[in-house]
Amino acid sequence: MKKILSRIAMMLLLFIFVAIVVCFYLNQFMYAYGLILVLFIVFAGIGQLSKLKNDEYMYHKLSRTDEYEDYTR
C-alpha cells in the first residue's frame, strides 16, 4: 500500500512540475506561482510531519531509559 501511494505521489509531483512549466510557457504566471505555492505548502507539511515523528520517537526513547541506568553501565 505504501509503495502504491508513493508512486501516486511521485506522479502527482511530476504532473505539478510539468503544469508549472506549461503555465510559464503559456504566460499564465498567476497559475504557475499558485502551483509553486501549493508545492511549497506540501513540502513544508511533509517537513513538519517528519519533525513531529522524530520528536515523538525521541520522547519515547528518552522516557524509556533511566538516568541511573545510563551512568551505572
Buried (B, 14 or more C-beta within 10 A) or exposed (E): EEEEEEEEEEEEEEEBEEBBEEBBEEEBEEBBEEBBEEBEEBEEEEEEEEEEEEEEEEEEEEEEEEEEEEEEE
